[in-house]
Amino acid sequence: MRPVSLGLVLAFACIAGSASAASFDCRKARTADEKAICAERALNDKDVRMDVLYGINKRTLAMGGRGALMDQQQQWLRDRHKCGSNRACLNRAYDGRLAELEKGLERIYSSGPF
C-alpha cells in the first residue's frame, strides 16, 4: 500500500484530536458495542479512523458508488452491533472494515499525483 499523504495525515490528526471519543457521542452510548468502544482506547481509535476513512471515501465517490458505500456501512454497523461487548469481535470487525476502506484510498491514490 502507498504511504498516506501528508494532507490526509493532517486531516486525520485534526479530526481525531478534536474527537473526545469515538465517532459518536459516548455520553449517549446505549448499546453494548457502543459502550465497549467508548471504554477501550484502541477500539475508540479504530472507530475514529474508520469514520475518517469512510468520510474520505464517501466524498470521493460518484453518486452510485456513494450509495453503495453507505449501504455497506449500514450493514457493517448492524454486524458490529452483533458483537455486543465482545472486544475481540469488535476488533475483528474494525480491522476488516478498515481494510475495505483503505482499498478505497488506493483508488484515490491511483487517480492522480498528489
N, C-alpha and C positions, 0 to 999 in steps of 0.2 A: 504494500500500500504506500502511496505517496505521503510525504510528511505534510502535516497540516500547515496551511498558510498562516503567516503572522496575523493577518486580519481576522481569520477565524479564531485563532487562539485568543486574541484580544477581545473579540466579541464574546467568546465563551467565558473568559475571565470576568468581564463586566457583568454578564448575566448571572454567573454563578456567585460572584461576590455580592450581588445585590439580593440574592435569594436567601432568606433566612433559613429556609428549609424546603427541600423538595420542590417540585414544580407546582405544588398546590399548597394551600394554607394548612399547615399541620394543626393549627388550633381547631380546625373544622374536620379533622380526620375522624371518621366514624367506623370504617371497615377495618378488619384485621390486617389486610395488606397495607393500607394507608398508615395505620399505626406502627406497623413493623418498619416501614420505610422511614418514618419520622424518628423512630427510636434508634436506628443504626446509621451512622455517618456514611459508611460505604454504600449502602443502598440509597441513601439520600443523594449522595454524589452521582450515582448512576442515574437516578431519576432526573436530576438537573441536566446531566449530559444528554440523556435521551430526549428531554424536552427541547434542548438547543438544536440537536441534530434533526429532530422532527421538524422544527420550525424552519430550519435552513432548507431541508428537502421540500417542504410544503411550498415555500416561497419560490422555488426554482423550477417547479413542475408546471406543465400546461394543465388546463382545467381537467381533462380526463384523467391524467396521472395524479393530479391533486386529489380528486375524488376517491380514486383507488387507494391512495396513501391514507386518507382519512378513514376509509372503511377498514383498512388493515390495522390502523392504530386503535380503532374502537374494538376490533376483535382481540387485539393484543391486551387491551385493558381488561376485557372480560376474562381472558385467560389468566392474566396476572391476578385478578381478584380470586380465582380458584385456588391460588397458592395459600390464601389466608395469611397466617403469620409465619408460615414456614420459610425461613430466611434462605435456606439452600434453594428452594423452588423459586423464590423471588430473584435470587442472584442469577439462576439459570435463565429465567425469563428475561431479565435485563440484558444479560450477555448476548442472548440470541437477538433481541430487538436492536441492540446497539450495533451488532454485526450487520444486520439488514440495513440500518440507516447509514452506516459508514459506506456501504456499497453505493448508496445514493451520492455520497461525496465524490466517489470515483467518477460518476457521471459528470459532476460539476467540473472536476479537475480536467477531464478529457475534453471539455468544451472550449478550452482556450488557455492562453497563457495568463498567469496571474502573478 
